[in-house]
Amino acid sequence: MPRPTLRTELCDRLGIEYPVILAGMGPVAGVGAPVATAELAAAVSNAGGLGVLGGVAYTADALRAEIEKVRSLTDKPFGVDLLLSPNFLVPRGRTGSRTEKSAAKKERPAIKLPSAHVAAVRKIAEELQIEWLQAPPTPTGPGTSWIPEGQSYAGAQMEVVIEQEVPVFASGLGSPAPFSEVLKKHGVHIISLVGTVRAARQVAEGGADFVVAQGTEAGGHTGRIGTMALLPQVMDAVAPVPTIAAGGIASGRALAGAIAMGAVGGWVGTAFLVSEEANQPDLQKQRIIDAAAEDTIVTRLYSGKTMRNIKNPLIEAWEASGLHALPMGVQGLLIRDLQYSIEQAGRHELLMNAAGQTAGMLNERRPAKEILEEMVAEAAEVLSDGLASRVVAAV
Ligand SMILES: Cc1cc2nc3c(=O)[nH]c(=O)nc-3n(C[C@H](O)[C@H](O)[C@H](O)COP(=O)(O)O)c2cc1C
């Protein structure tokens, strides 16, 4: 069988064969490393799409090593995804002399969690019969010692993206503006994800070369507007900057639909969660395969921001508690011990499993190459003969 042809402006500008991008998915389900590691990113790039590493949880050294690993597995273009949320852009306090130490302490006091929240989370643990354990400190997050003084978490990661001359940078949250000039100087293409028209304008003004309009159907952090409503509005708002569609693309039909609407490609997450190469425990892949379209829920439990997950009794207990989530970064601290306790207790069915509404149409684990090739072949068919004959038949 000859390889199908499906080419858009995205392919020409990024030097890829097919207009399909692997979403740069970060860690889920208690796994320290992201879902989209070098193996998955390279598999998608080798199959003709653009593989994107989920870089958010890596230290600078770990990110460098993972980028080198991608390069050892493919000679095709690839990308790195980071989050540019405000808490990831705070410079780390200087801690040299004693005076500096106390000044830094004053600047950034230890976070005190609200006692009502702490008590409520412990009560939820008790109700779910989870023994409470204290999590060991994490070596990676904002404020940890690997970040050079005066440098932010995202800034330190970004230095590696630039030093390694990564072909594509994707920002999952926030505007690329603080980094866009230096990225462009190094020839790095910038892709920015948004869930609203307002954010789309901001990232386009902030230097994004492509805007990803991500509809609420998506797994992970997500907004409230559906892909079909969001996509044309974002396109109109940011033109001539091209728009990529995301949220709900797990088939060639959906990809073709997005291209027919004017998108230059699809940014795909959930469909690749059940790929052989995805860094997800088997149980979590199976939970996605078993889920129906209505088995996901949007919750602020895990990060303080709205995130779509496969439902579980922990999310349901949190939602029923009526608690307001704390800001991003602080909410993560609130549930750190709880997540650790769940993991230690082996109650993996209660762990976070970010996935989108297309979970309902995923029935098996497959190599990423097969997932991508099937999607592309179906989209090419729909956009050529299939579409013409259906339109004619309808008339
Ligand atoms: C498990 C998981 C982890 C994710 N982590 C990130 C991330 O770290 N950075 C990011 O930009 N987007 C992240 N996302 C969102 C995806 O980039 C993407 O927008 C979304 O998966 C697209 O919709 P779909 O799931 O319907 O394909 C994540 C999504 C999932 C499912």
PDBQT file of the ligand as one rigid body, heavy atoms in Angstrom, charges set to zero:
ROOT
HETATM    1  C1  LIG A 401      -2.344  12.546  30.482  1.00  0.00    +0.000 C 
HETATM    2  C2  LIG A 401      -2.298  13.925  29.932  1.00  0.00    +0.000 A 
HETATM    3  C3  LIG A 401      -1.279  14.777  30.334  1.00  0.00    +0.000 A 
HETATM    4  C4  LIG A 401      -1.200  16.057  29.788  1.00  0.00    +0.000 A 
HETATM    5  N1  LIG A 401      -0.162  16.848  30.141  1.00  0.00    +0.000 NA
HETATM    6  C5  LIG A 401       0.028  18.010  29.466  1.00  0.00    +0.000 A 
HETATM    7  C6  LIG A 401       1.199  18.786  29.696  1.00  0.00    +0.000 A 
HETATM    8  O1  LIG A 401       2.044  18.465  30.521  1.00  0.00    +0.000 OA
HETATM    9  N2  LIG A 401       1.341  19.913  28.948  1.00  0.00    +0.000 N 
HETATM   10  C7  LIG A 401       0.413  20.286  28.002  1.00  0.00    +0.000 A 
HETATM   11  O2  LIG A 401       0.622  21.263  27.307  1.00  0.00    +0.000 OA
HETATM   12  N3  LIG A 401      -0.718  19.591  27.817  1.00  0.00    +0.000 NA
HETATM   13  C8  LIG A 401      -0.922  18.463  28.501  1.00  0.00    +0.000 A 
HETATM   14  N4  LIG A 401      -2.051  17.739  28.272  1.00  0.00    +0.000 N 
HETATM   15  C9  LIG A 401      -3.064  18.232  27.318  1.00  0.00    +0.000 C 
HETATM   16  C10 LIG A 401      -2.681  17.829  25.912  1.00  0.00    +0.000 C 
HETATM   17  O3  LIG A 401      -1.573  18.620  25.540  1.00  0.00    +0.000 OA
HETATM   18  C11 LIG A 401      -3.740  18.005  24.828  1.00  0.00    +0.000 C 
HETATM   19  O4  LIG A 401      -4.110  19.351  24.704  1.00  0.00    +0.000 OA
HETATM   20  C12 LIG A 401      -4.981  17.154  24.937  1.00  0.00    +0.000 C 
HETATM   21  O5  LIG A 401      -4.657  15.853  25.333  1.00  0.00    +0.000 OA
HETATM   22  C13 LIG A 401      -5.694  17.135  23.583  1.00  0.00    +0.000 C 
HETATM   23  O6  LIG A 401      -6.976  16.583  23.639  1.00  0.00    +0.000 OA
HETATM   24  P1  LIG A 401      -7.275  15.010  23.547  1.00  0.00    +0.000 P 
HETATM   25  O7  LIG A 401      -6.847  14.452  24.845  1.00  0.00    +0.000 OA
HETATM   26  O8  LIG A 401      -8.748  14.955  23.329  1.00  0.00    +0.000 OA
HETATM   27  O9  LIG A 401      -6.495  14.458  22.388  1.00  0.00    +0.000 OA
HETATM   28  C14 LIG A 401      -2.170  16.483  28.841  1.00  0.00    +0.000 A 
HETATM   29  C15 LIG A 401      -3.195  15.626  28.464  1.00  0.00    +0.000 A 
HETATM   30  C16 LIG A 401      -3.275  14.362  28.991  1.00  0.00    +0.000 A 
HETATM   31  C17 LIG A 401      -4.375  13.447  28.531  1.00  0.00    +0.000 C 
ENDROOT
TORSDOF 0
